[in-house]
Amino acid sequence: MANQIINYTTLLKNVEQMINLLEYDAMRSAGKAKVNVHSIHALYELADRYTEMLTKHVEPVVVPKQVKKSVEG
């Protein structure tokens, strides 16, 4: 079974890019701001968690890769 390493630095960078994109859309349209408010809030919470993990110098987490099983009928 192969393992995957979770890189929190890359995750944080990606979350920040998503936040910037959603905030840019919100500036252009009030309707999009209303639709995306929950996503933006959730992304800010994720960014806080990832930043906290990076400040604690947490080692990358090794997660076992899941194998997809096909269903034969």
MONORWO-V326892 format. One record per helix or strand of 2 or more residues. SS is the DSSP state (helix for helix, strand for strand). FROM is the first residue (numbers start at 1). TO is the last residue. If there is no record, write none. Layout:
ss=SS from=FROM to=TO
ss=SS from=FROM to=TO
This chain:
ss=strand from=3 to=6
ss=helix from=8 to=28
ss=helix from=30 to=55
ss=strand from=61 to=64
